[in-house]
Amino acid sequence: MPSSASTPPSLWRRFTAGYAQFLTALLALSVAIIIIPVTLQIISRYTALIPSYIWTEEMARFLFIWMIMIGAMIGVREASHFEVDVWPALSRRSEAAVRIAARLGILAFALVFVVGGIEFTRFAWYRTSELAEMPLWMIHIAWPVAAVTWVIFLGEQFYDEIRILFGWNVP
């Protein structure tokens, strides 16, 4: 019987790994982009070199919202965002059971974000921001996108923990 280390990852695992890499690159790009409006704000506040741009504050805030949500998505994927090690001396199966219980709480939170985020986005669908004149749905959609991403990554983690809990071909 071949070991699980020699079998190639499934299509789903490759998809989620690629999606996680995309999110990581997007987060890095967001950090690089936010420097522009924040720098413009600082320079315009303390010098007369450039005019004071009001839209830069709004753009920085909108980008910061997306950075938080993308960071939370990556945190769930890496199981580092919501995890606290309360019982470090548990067996592997007991630890899997505790992680499943914790992830069920995260799943409930994600489902609230899906439902609430869709309503939040629907509310903003035909609205625009006052200063940047940007459609607000582009900001508000971050909540349901983050929640669906959490569900995707949680599904992968549930699968792994259930395999450990029942002793099925554990990696």
N, CA and C atoms as an extended XYZ file, in Angstrom:
513
Properties=species:S:1:pos:R:3:atomname:S:1:resname:S:1:resid:I:1 pbc="F F F"
N         0.842       -1.181        0.000 N   MET     1
C         0.000        0.000        0.000 CA  MET     1
C         0.887        1.244        0.000 C   MET     1
N         0.712        2.138       -0.958 N   PRO     2
C         1.559        3.326       -1.016 CA  PRO     2
C         1.230        4.271        0.132 C   PRO     2
N         2.245        4.955        0.616 N   SER     3
C         2.021        5.905        1.710 CA  SER     3
C         1.315        7.144        1.180 C   SER     3
N         0.650        7.852        2.096 N   SER     4
C        -0.092        9.043        1.684 CA  SER     4
C         0.842       10.165        1.240 C   SER     4
N         2.125       10.090        1.637 N   ALA     5
C         3.085       11.114        1.234 CA  ALA     5
C         3.407       11.008       -0.252 C   ALA     5
N         3.283        9.794       -0.829 N   SER     6
C         3.628        9.632       -2.233 CA  SER     6
C         2.457        9.936       -3.160 C   SER     6
N         1.245        9.967       -2.642 N   THR     7
C         0.102       10.273       -3.497 CA  THR     7
C         0.030       11.776       -3.715 C   THR     7
N        -0.226       12.178       -4.945 N   PRO     8
C        -0.297       13.614       -5.221 CA  PRO     8
C        -1.541       14.218       -4.570 C   PRO     8
N        -1.492       15.504       -4.250 N   PRO     9
C        -2.662       16.140       -3.644 CA  PRO     9
C        -3.841       16.139       -4.621 C   PRO     9
N        -5.022       16.093       -4.063 N   SER    10
C        -6.230       16.069       -4.890 CA  SER    10
C        -6.407       17.409       -5.600 C   SER    10
N        -7.293       17.415       -6.559 N   LEU    11
C        -7.597       18.645       -7.293 CA  LEU    11
C        -8.104       19.718       -6.335 C   LEU    11
N        -8.931       19.310       -5.365 N   TRP    12
C        -9.456       20.262       -4.383 CA  TRP    12
C        -8.332       20.870       -3.553 C   TRP    12
N        -7.377       20.041       -3.115 N   ARG    13
C        -6.244       20.543       -2.324 CA  ARG    13
C        -5.391       21.499       -3.154 C   ARG    13
N        -5.201       21.165       -4.412 N   ARG    14
C        -4.423       22.061       -5.281 CA  ARG    14
C        -5.158       23.383       -5.475 C   ARG    14
N        -6.487       23.319       -5.630 N   PHE    15
C        -7.284       24.540       -5.782 CA  PHE    15
C        -7.172       25.417       -4.540 C   PHE    15
N        -7.381       24.824       -3.355 N   THR    16
C        -7.340       25.628       -2.129 CA  THR    16
C        -5.935       26.170       -1.862 C   THR    16
N        -4.914       25.398       -2.193 N   ALA    17
C        -3.538       25.889       -2.025 CA  ALA    17
C        -3.273       27.053       -2.977 C   ALA    17
N        -3.728       26.930       -4.219 N   GLY    18
C        -3.570       28.017       -5.180 CA  GLY    18
C        -4.354       29.256       -4.777 C   GLY    18
N        -5.569       29.042       -4.284 N   TYR    19
C        -6.399       30.155       -3.823 CA  TYR    19
C        -5.734       30.854       -2.637 C   TYR    19
N        -5.161       30.085       -1.728 N   ALA    20
C        -4.461       30.668       -0.580 CA  ALA    20
C        -3.241       31.470       -1.037 C   ALA    20
N        -2.518       30.965       -2.019 N   GLN    21
C        -1.370       31.707       -2.554 CA  GLN    21
C        -1.831       32.999       -3.220 C   GLN    21
N        -2.950       32.930       -3.949 N   PHE    22
C        -3.517       34.125       -4.571 CA  PHE    22
C        -3.881       35.158       -3.506 C   PHE    22
N        -4.535       34.710       -2.426 N   LEU    23
C        -4.912       35.624       -1.346 CA  LEU    23
C        -3.686       36.247       -0.687 C   LEU    23
N        -2.640       35.461       -0.503 N   THR    24
C        -1.409       35.976        0.093 CA  THR    24
C        -0.786       37.044       -0.804 C   THR    24
N        -0.752       36.795       -2.102 N   ALA    25
C        -0.214       37.784       -3.042 CA  ALA    25
C        -1.088       39.038       -3.065 C   ALA    25
N        -2.401       38.849       -3.013 N   LEU    26
C        -3.331       39.978       -3.004 CA  LEU    26
C        -3.157       40.820       -1.742 C   LEU    26
N        -2.925       40.165       -0.622 N   LEU    27
C        -2.689       40.894        0.625 CA  LEU    27
C        -1.391       41.699        0.542 C   LEU    27
N        -0.350       41.097        0.009 N   ALA    28
C         0.924       41.815       -0.147 CA  ALA    28
C         0.759       43.011       -1.085 C   ALA    28
N         0.017       42.820       -2.168 N   LEU    29
C        -0.247       43.915       -3.103 CA  LEU    29
C        -1.052       45.021       -2.429 C   LEU    29
N        -2.022       44.644       -1.617 N   SER    30
C        -2.838       45.630       -0.902 CA  SER    30
C        -1.993       46.467        0.046 C   SER    30
N        -1.076       45.821        0.732 N   VAL    31
C        -0.182       46.551        1.636 CA  VAL    31
C         0.668       47.538        0.836 C   VAL    31
N         1.138       47.116       -0.322 N   ALA    32
C         1.944       48.012       -1.160 CA  ALA    32
C         1.104       49.175       -1.689 C   ALA    32
N        -0.138       48.903       -2.070 N   ILE    33
C        -0.990       49.952       -2.641 CA  ILE    33
C        -1.438       50.955       -1.587 C   ILE    33
N        -1.703       50.499       -0.372 N   ILE    34
C        -2.211       51.421        0.657 CA  ILE    34
C        -1.185       52.491        1.013 C   ILE    34
N         0.058       52.246        0.698 N   ILE    35
C         1.108       53.228        0.971 CA  ILE    35
C         0.854       54.520        0.193 C   ILE    35
N         0.294       54.413       -1.003 N   ILE    36
C         0.089       55.596       -1.851 CA  ILE    36
C        -0.895       56.588       -1.226 C   ILE    36
N        -2.148       56.199       -0.932 N   PRO    37
C        -3.052       57.200       -0.358 CA  PRO    37
C        -2.629       57.681        1.033 C   PRO    37
N        -2.033       56.805        1.821 N   VAL    38
C        -1.597       57.228        3.158 CA  VAL    38
C        -0.448       58.227        3.044 C   VAL    38
N         0.484       57.985        2.133 N   THR    39
C         1.589       58.923        1.922 CA  THR    39
C         1.069       60.270        1.428 C   THR    39
N         0.113       60.243        0.500 N   LEU    40
C        -0.483       61.500        0.029 CA  LEU    40
C        -1.147       62.257        1.170 C   LEU    40
N        -1.816       61.550        2.047 N   GLN    41
C        -2.452       62.202        3.199 CA  GLN    41
C        -1.417       62.883        4.085 C   GLN    41
N        -0.355       62.164        4.384 N   ILE    42
C         0.669       62.700        5.285 CA  ILE    42
C         1.352       63.911        4.669 C   ILE    42
N         1.751       63.796        3.413 N   ILE    43
C         2.452       64.903        2.757 CA  ILE    43
C         1.550       66.120        2.635 C   ILE    43
N         0.295       65.913        2.262 N   SER    44
C        -0.607       67.057        2.098 CA  SER    44
C        -0.973       67.689        3.435 C   SER    44
N        -0.906       66.944        4.504 N   ARG    45
C        -1.246       67.481        5.827 CA  ARG    45
C        -0.149       68.394        6.362 C   ARG    45
N         1.108       68.063        6.095 N   TYR    46
C         2.218       68.786        6.710 CA  TYR    46
C         2.994       69.692        5.757 C   TYR    46
N         2.701       69.654        4.481 N   THR    47
C         3.399       70.529        3.540 CA  THR    47
C         2.396       71.122        2.564 C   THR    47
N         2.849       72.112        1.858 N   ALA    48
C         2.014       72.721        0.825 CA  ALA    48
C         2.425       72.225       -0.561 C   ALA    48
N         3.194       71.147       -0.623 N   LEU    49
C         3.684       70.637       -1.904 CA  LEU    49
C         2.556       70.099       -2.780 C   LEU    49
N         1.614       69.440       -2.181 N   ILE    50
C         0.485       68.908       -2.943 CA  ILE    50
C        -0.803       69.323       -2.244 C   ILE    50
N        -1.881       69.442       -3.005 N   PRO    51
C        -3.148       69.827       -2.378 CA  PRO    51
C        -3.663       68.708       -1.471 C   PRO    51
N        -4.510       69.096       -0.558 N   SER    52
C        -5.093       68.130        0.372 CA  SER    52
C        -6.165       67.319       -0.356 C   SER    52
N        -5.927       66.025       -0.486 N   TYR    53
C        -6.876       65.141       -1.151 CA  TYR    53
C        -7.753       64.471       -0.098 C   TYR    53
N        -9.038       64.720       -0.164 N   ILE    54
C        -9.950       64.143        0.814 CA  ILE    54
C       -10.233       62.679        0.485 C   ILE    54
N       -10.256       62.324       -0.777 N   TRP    55
C       -10.600       60.961       -1.174 CA  TRP    55
C        -9.570       59.940       -0.712 C   TRP    55
N        -8.345       60.385       -0.427 N   THR    56
C        -7.307       59.429       -0.035 CA  THR    56
C        -7.635       58.736        1.285 C   THR    56
N        -8.276       59.457        2.201 N   GLU    57
C        -8.651       58.857        3.484 CA  GLU    57
C        -9.687       57.760        3.262 C   GLU    57
N       -10.654       58.031        2.410 N   GLU    58
C       -11.701       57.046        2.131 CA  GLU    58
C       -11.134       55.823        1.407 C   GLU    58
N       -10.259       56.046        0.459 N   MET    59
C        -9.650       54.925       -0.267 CA  MET    59
C        -8.787       54.072        0.664 C   MET    59
N        -8.044       54.714        1.544 N   ALA    60
C        -7.218       53.963        2.492 CA  ALA    60
C        -8.097       53.128        3.424 C   ALA    60
N        -9.201       53.694        3.870 N   ARG    61
C       -10.112       52.959        4.756 CA  ARG    61
C       -10.724       51.766        4.034 C   ARG    61
N       -11.146       51.953        2.786 N   PHE    62
C       -11.737       50.853        2.017 CA  PHE    62
C       -10.719       49.737        1.784 C   PHE    62
N        -9.512       50.111        1.436 N   LEU    63
C        -8.467       49.112        1.214 CA  LEU    63
C        -8.110       48.399        2.518 C   LEU    63
N        -8.145       49.124        3.614 N   PHE    64
C        -7.853       48.522        4.913 CA  PHE    64
C        -8.908       47.471        5.275 C   PHE    64
N       -10.161       47.740        4.947 N   ILE    65
C       -11.230       46.751        5.183 CA  ILE    65
C       -10.924       45.469        4.429 C   ILE    65
N       -10.571       45.587        3.157 N   TRP    66
C       -10.244       44.398        2.364 CA  TRP    66
C        -9.005       43.692        2.915 C   TRP    66
N        -8.016       44.461        3.375 N   MET    67
C        -6.817       43.840        3.946 CA  MET    67
C        -7.166       43.012        5.181 C   MET    67
N        -8.052       43.531        6.018 N   ILE    68
C        -8.472       42.789        7.214 CA  ILE    68
C        -9.170       41.498        6.815 C   ILE    68
N       -10.081       41.581        5.865 N   MET    69
C       -10.834       40.394        5.453 CA  MET    69
C        -9.928       39.359        4.777 C   MET    69
N        -9.028       39.806        3.930 N   ILE    70
C        -8.103       38.866        3.282 CA  ILE    70
C        -7.193       38.225        4.329 C   ILE    70
N        -6.732       39.023        5.276 N   GLY    71
C        -5.915       38.473        6.357 CA  GLY    71
C        -6.672       37.441        7.177 C   GLY    71
N        -7.955       37.691        7.424 N   ALA    72
C        -8.776       36.719        8.157 CA  ALA    72
C        -8.961       35.439        7.347 C   ALA    72
N        -9.102       35.572        6.029 N   MET    73
C        -9.220       34.381        5.172 CA  MET    73
C        -7.954       33.532        5.271 C   MET    73
N        -6.810       34.185        5.173 N   ILE    74
C        -5.535       33.470        5.261 CA  ILE    74
C        -5.373       32.862        6.653 C   ILE    74
N        -5.793       33.588        7.673 N   GLY    75
C        -5.705       33.082        9.040 CA  GLY    75
C        -6.510       31.813        9.248 C   GLY    75
N        -7.697       31.747        8.662 N   VAL    76
C        -8.504       30.528        8.763 CA  VAL    76
C        -7.830       29.401        7.995 C   VAL    76
N        -7.287       29.678        6.841 N   ARG    77
C        -6.618       28.644        6.037 CA  ARG    77
C        -5.445       28.036        6.792 C   ARG    77
N        -4.695       28.885        7.474 N   GLU    78
C        -3.517       28.415        8.203 CA  GLU    78
C        -3.856       27.961        9.617 C   GLU    78
N        -5.135       28.015        9.982 N   ALA    79
C        -5.612       27.622       11.322 CA  ALA    79
C        -4.871       28.380       12.414 C   ALA    79
N        -4.590       29.646       12.159 N   SER    80
C        -3.883       30.445       13.152 CA  SER    80
C        -4.714       31.615       13.645 C   SER    80
N        -5.729       31.991       12.904 N   HIS    81
C        -6.481       33.189       13.238 CA  HIS    81
C        -7.379       33.000       14.456 C   HIS    81
N        -8.068       31.864       14.540 N   PHE    82
C        -9.058       31.675       15.587 CA  PHE    82
C        -8.667       30.605       16.600 C   PHE    82
N        -7.476       30.109       16.564 N   GLU    83
C        -7.124       28.939       17.358 CA  GLU    83
C        -6.349       29.310       18.614 C   GLU    83
N        -6.775       28.729       19.745 N   VAL    84
C        -6.094       28.912       21.023 CA  VAL    84
C        -5.805       27.529       21.589 C   VAL    84
N        -4.581       27.310       22.032 N   ASP    85
C        -4.188       26.006       22.566 CA  ASP    85
C        -4.530       25.951       24.053 C   ASP    85
N        -5.726       25.430       24.380 N   VAL    86
C        -6.198       25.396       25.760 CA  VAL    86
C        -5.722       24.139       26.478 C   VAL    86
N        -5.793       22.992       25.799 N   TRP    87
C        -5.390       21.711       26.390 CA  TRP    87
C        -4.231       21.119       25.592 C   TRP    87
N        -2.997       21.487       25.904 N   PRO    88
C        -1.870       21.011       25.100 CA  PRO    88
C        -1.525       19.536       25.290 C   PRO    88
N        -2.009       18.878       26.345 N   ALA    89
C        -1.598       17.499       26.630 CA  ALA    89
C        -2.616       16.454       26.160 C   ALA    89
N        -3.450       16.774       25.189 N   LEU    90
C        -4.450       15.824       24.705 CA  LEU    90
C        -3.849       14.858       23.691 C   LEU    90
N        -4.492       13.703       23.548 N   SER    91
C        -4.085       12.761       22.503 CA  SER    91
C        -4.459       13.347       21.145 C   SER    91
N        -3.941       12.751       20.107 N   ARG    92
C        -4.189       13.267       18.758 CA  ARG    92
C        -5.678       13.233       18.414 C   ARG    92
N        -6.368       12.158       18.784 N   ARG    93
C        -7.802       12.050       18.503 CA  ARG    93
C        -8.613       13.037       19.338 C   ARG    93
N        -8.267       13.187       20.604 N   SER    94
C        -8.978       14.151       21.460 CA  SER    94
C        -8.765       15.572       20.954 C   SER    94
N        -7.551       15.847       20.533 N   GLU    95
C        -7.254       17.164       19.970 CA  GLU    95
C        -8.071       17.403       18.706 C   GLU    95
N        -8.229       16.383       17.879 N   ALA    96
C        -9.049       16.509       16.672 CA  ALA    96
C       -10.499       16.807       17.037 C   ALA    96
N       -11.014       16.157       18.076 N   ALA    97
C       -12.392       16.405       18.510 CA  ALA    97
C       -12.563       17.841       18.999 C   ALA    97
N       -11.588       18.340       19.750 N   VAL    98
C       -11.650       19.722       20.235 CA  VAL    98
C       -11.578       20.695       19.061 C   VAL    98
N       -10.724       20.399       18.101 N   ARG    99
C       -10.612       21.277       16.927 CA  ARG    99
C       -11.893       21.270       16.104 C   ARG    99
N       -12.541       20.130       15.992 N   ILE   100
C       -13.815       20.069       15.274 CA  ILE   100
C       -14.842       20.946       15.981 C   ILE   100
N       -14.905       20.861       17.303 N   ALA   101
C       -15.844       21.694       18.064 CA  ALA   101
C       -15.543       23.180       17.867 C   ALA   101
N       -14.267       23.540       17.905 N   ALA   102
C       -13.885       24.940       17.699 CA  ALA   102
C       -14.229       25.395       16.288 C   ALA   102
N       -13.985       24.535       15.325 N   ARG   103
C       -14.272       24.897       13.935 CA  ARG   103
C       -15.770       24.975       13.667 C   ARG   103
N       -16.570       24.233       14.421 N   LEU   104
C       -18.024       24.377       14.300 CA  LEU   104
C       -18.450       25.782       14.730 C   LEU   104
N       -17.809       26.313       15.753 N   GLY   105
C       -18.076       27.694       16.156 CA  GLY   105
C       -17.678       28.684       15.077 C   GLY   105
N       -16.544       28.454       14.465 N   ILE   106
C       -16.093       29.318       13.372 CA  ILE   106
C       -17.050       29.204       12.189 C   ILE   106
N       -17.511       27.981       11.920 N   LEU   107
C       -18.468       27.772       10.833 CA  LEU   107
C       -19.760       28.535       11.098 C   LEU   107
N       -20.256       28.505       12.329 N   ALA   108
C       -21.469       29.259       12.673 CA  ALA   108
C       -21.241       30.750       12.443 C   ALA   108
N       -20.087       31.236       12.860 N   PHE   109
C       -19.723       32.636       12.647 CA  PHE   109
C       -19.665       32.955       11.148 C   PHE   109
N       -19.087       32.048       10.368 N   ALA   110
C       -18.983       32.251        8.920 CA  ALA   110
C       -20.364       32.294        8.275 C   ALA   110
N       -21.271       31.430        8.717 N   LEU   111
C       -22.618       31.420        8.144 CA  LEU   111
C       -23.370       32.705        8.480 C   LEU   111
N       -23.156       33.239        9.672 N   VAL   112
C       -23.741       34.541       10.016 CA  VAL   112
C       -23.168       35.614        9.092 C   VAL   112
N       -21.876       35.536        8.821 N   PHE   113
C       -21.240       36.487        7.907 CA  PHE   113
C       -21.783       36.348        6.487 C   PHE   113
N       -22.068       35.128        6.047 N   VAL   114
C       -22.625       34.942        4.701 CA  VAL   114
C       -23.978       35.627        4.614 C   VAL   114
N       -24.872       35.285        5.531 N   VAL   115
C       -26.231       35.840        5.490 CA  VAL   115
C       -26.204       37.349        5.710 C   VAL   115
N       -25.522       37.787        6.758 N   GLY   116
C       -25.438       39.217        7.032 CA  GLY   116
C       -24.677       39.971        5.956 C   GLY   116
N       -23.639       39.356        5.421 N   GLY   117
C       -22.845       40.000        4.376 CA  GLY   117
C       -23.608       40.180        3.082 C   GLY   117
N       -24.447       39.204        2.750 N   ILE   118
C       -25.274       39.346        1.542 CA  ILE   118
C       -26.258       40.495        1.727 C   ILE   118
N       -26.873       40.568        2.894 N   GLU   119
C       -27.799       41.670        3.179 CA  GLU   119
C       -27.061       43.005        3.191 C   GLU   119
N       -25.877       43.029        3.764 N   PHE   120
C       -25.043       44.229        3.817 CA  PHE   120
C       -24.678       44.688        2.404 C   PHE   120
N       -24.331       43.744        1.552 N   THR   121
C       -23.977       44.065        0.168 CA  THR   121
C       -25.201       44.528       -0.611 C   THR   121
N       -26.317       43.869       -0.389 N   ARG   122
C       -27.564       44.262       -1.056 CA  ARG   122
C       -27.934       45.697       -0.695 C   ARG   122
N       -27.737       46.065        0.562 N   PHE   123
C       -28.020       47.423        1.026 CA  PHE   123
C       -27.165       48.448        0.275 C   PHE   123
N       -25.933       48.091       -0.039 N   ALA   124
C       -24.995       49.023       -0.671 CA  ALA   124
C       -24.968       48.924       -2.190 C   ALA   124
N       -25.792       48.065       -2.776 N   TRP   125
C       -25.683       47.762       -4.199 CA  TRP   125
C       -25.781       48.993       -5.094 C   TRP   125
N       -26.703       49.899       -4.824 N   TYR   126
C       -26.906       51.066       -5.695 CA  TYR   126
C       -26.374       52.355       -5.068 C   TYR   126
N       -25.495       52.244       -4.127 N   ARG   127
C       -24.936       53.417       -3.457 CA  ARG   127
C       -23.479       53.615       -3.873 C   ARG   127
N       -23.054       54.853       -3.782 N   THR   128
C       -21.650       55.163       -4.068 CA  THR   128
C       -21.065       55.933       -2.887 C   THR   128
N       -19.769       55.829       -2.738 N   SER   129
C       -19.109       56.589       -1.672 CA  SER   129
C       -19.103       58.062       -2.062 C   SER   129
N       -19.139       58.915       -1.068 N   GLU   130
C       -19.270       60.345       -1.337 CA  GLU   130
C       -18.022       60.960       -1.949 C   GLU   130
N       -16.871       60.594       -1.452 N   LEU   131
C       -15.657       61.268       -1.891 CA  LEU   131
C       -14.978       60.572       -3.062 C   LEU   131
N       -14.824       59.272       -2.984 N   ALA   132
C       -14.138       58.539       -4.050 CA  ALA   132
C       -15.094       58.170       -5.178 C   ALA   132
N       -16.383       58.331       -4.953 N   GLU   133
C       -17.426       57.976       -5.922 CA  GLU   133
C       -17.262       56.546       -6.421 C   GLU   133
N       -16.963       55.685       -5.489 N   MET   134
C       -16.772       54.267       -5.776 CA  MET   134
C       -18.034       53.519       -5.360 C   MET   134
N       -18.463       52.515       -6.140 N   PRO   135
C       -19.640       51.737       -5.726 CA  PRO   135
C       -19.378       51.052       -4.382 C   PRO   135
N       -20.266       51.244       -3.429 N   LEU   136
C       -20.051       50.702       -2.089 CA  LEU   136
C       -20.157       49.189       -2.028 C   LEU   136
N       -20.824       48.584       -3.001 N   TRP   137
C       -20.912       47.123       -2.972 CA  TRP   137
C       -19.527       46.502       -3.106 C   TRP   137
N       -18.601       47.215       -3.745 N   MET   138
C       -17.245       46.687       -3.897 CA  MET   138
C       -16.526       46.578       -2.551 C   MET   138
N       -16.949       47.361       -1.593 N   ILE   139
C       -16.385       47.278       -0.251 CA  ILE   139
C       -17.158       46.257        0.572 C   ILE   139
N       -18.476       46.350        0.529 N   HIS   140
C       -19.325       45.506        1.371 CA  HIS   140
C       -19.290       44.033        0.980 C   HIS   140
N       -18.948       43.736       -0.230 N   ILE   141
C       -18.904       42.333       -0.664 CA  ILE   141
C       -17.739       41.583       -0.006 C   ILE   141
N       -16.859       42.318        0.639 N   ALA   142
C       -15.745       41.668        1.348 CA  ALA   142
C       -16.255       40.718        2.428 C   ALA   142
N       -17.368       41.034        3.062 N   TRP   143
C       -17.888       40.182        4.139 CA  TRP   143
C       -18.374       38.831        3.630 C   TRP   143
N       -19.255       38.772        2.636 N   PRO   144
C       -19.651       37.432        2.168 CA  PRO   144
C       -18.525       36.682        1.464 C   PRO   144
N       -17.634       37.385        0.776 N   VAL   145
C       -16.501       36.703        0.135 CA  VAL   145
C       -15.613       36.061        1.201 C   VAL   145
N       -15.347       36.793        2.266 N   ALA   146
C       -14.541       36.236        3.357 CA  ALA   146
C       -15.237       35.028        3.971 C   ALA   146
N       -16.532       35.135        4.188 N   ALA   147
C       -17.270       34.041        4.827 CA  ALA   147
C       -17.290       32.786        3.966 C   ALA   147
N       -17.515       32.933        2.682 N   VAL   148
C       -17.512       31.766        1.789 CA  VAL   148
C       -16.116       31.148        1.748 C   VAL   148
N       -15.101       31.982        1.746 N   THR   149
C       -13.727       31.480        1.775 CA  THR   149
C       -13.458       30.722        3.067 C   THR   149
N       -13.955       31.234        4.191 N   TRP   150
C       -13.795       30.522        5.461 CA  TRP   150
C       -14.442       29.150        5.386 C   TRP   150
N       -15.634       29.086        4.807 N   VAL   151
C       -16.341       27.798        4.700 CA  VAL   151
C       -15.531       26.822        3.848 C   VAL   151
N       -14.967       27.308        2.750 N   ILE   152
C       -14.150       26.451        1.880 CA  ILE   152
C       -12.950       25.900        2.651 C   ILE   152
N       -12.223       26.775        3.322 N   PHE   153
C       -11.041       26.336        4.058 CA  PHE   153
C       -11.413       25.477        5.266 C   PHE   153
N       -12.525       25.787        5.917 N   LEU   154
C       -12.978       24.966        7.044 CA  LEU   154
C       -13.354       23.564        6.593 C   LEU   154
N       -13.957       23.456        5.414 N   GLY   155
C       -14.311       22.133        4.898 CA  GLY   155
C       -13.093       21.247        4.766 C   GLY   155
N       -12.026       21.812        4.273 N   GLU   156
C       -10.765       21.082        4.146 CA  GLU   156
C       -10.243       20.653        5.525 C   GLU   156
N       -10.335       21.542        6.495 N   GLN   157
C        -9.860       21.231        7.845 CA  GLN   157
C       -10.756       20.209        8.539 C   GLN   157
N       -12.082       20.310        8.332 N   PHE   158
C       -12.994       19.310        8.894 CA  PHE   158
C       -12.652       17.917        8.369 C   PHE   158
N       -12.388       17.838        7.090 N   TYR   159
C       -12.043       16.554        6.473 CA  TYR   159
C       -10.802       15.955        7.136 C   TYR   159
N        -9.782       16.776        7.320 N   ASP   160
C        -8.543       16.301        7.955 CA  ASP   160
C        -8.779       15.865        9.397 C   ASP   160
N        -9.539       16.654       10.148 N   GLU   161
C        -9.775       16.331       11.561 CA  GLU   161
C       -10.651       15.090       11.718 C   GLU   161
N       -11.625       14.907       10.858 N   ILE   162
C       -12.477       13.708       10.921 CA  ILE   162
C       -11.652       12.464       10.608 C   ILE   162
N       -10.737       12.576        9.659 N   ARG   163
C        -9.846       11.443        9.354 CA  ARG   163
C        -8.988       11.087       10.563 C   ARG   163
N        -8.499       12.084       11.271 N   ILE   164
C        -7.705       11.825       12.479 CA  ILE   164
C        -8.584       11.219       13.565 C   ILE   164
N        -9.774       11.783       13.750 N   LEU   165
C       -10.675       11.323       14.805 CA  LEU   165
C       -11.040        9.852       14.647 C   LEU   165
N       -11.293        9.433       13.413 N   PHE   166
C       -11.697        8.050       13.171 CA  PHE   166
C       -10.546        7.144       12.736 C   PHE   166
N        -9.339        7.697       12.628 N   GLY   167
C        -8.168        6.896       12.293 CA  GLY   167
C        -8.138        6.411       10.858 C   GLY   167
N        -8.687        7.189        9.935 N   TRP   168
C        -8.735        6.798        8.522 CA  TRP   168
C        -7.508        7.313        7.797 C   TRP   168
N        -6.594        6.460        7.446 N   ASN   169
C        -5.462        6.808        6.585 CA  ASN   169
C        -4.907        8.193        6.920 C   ASN   169
N        -4.513        8.352        8.151 N   VAL   170
C        -4.053        9.649        8.641 CA  VAL   170
C        -2.717        9.994        8.005 C   VAL   170
N        -2.587       11.244        7.497 N   PRO   171
C        -1.318       11.645        6.871 CA  PRO   171
C        -0.190       11.746        7.864 C   PRO   171
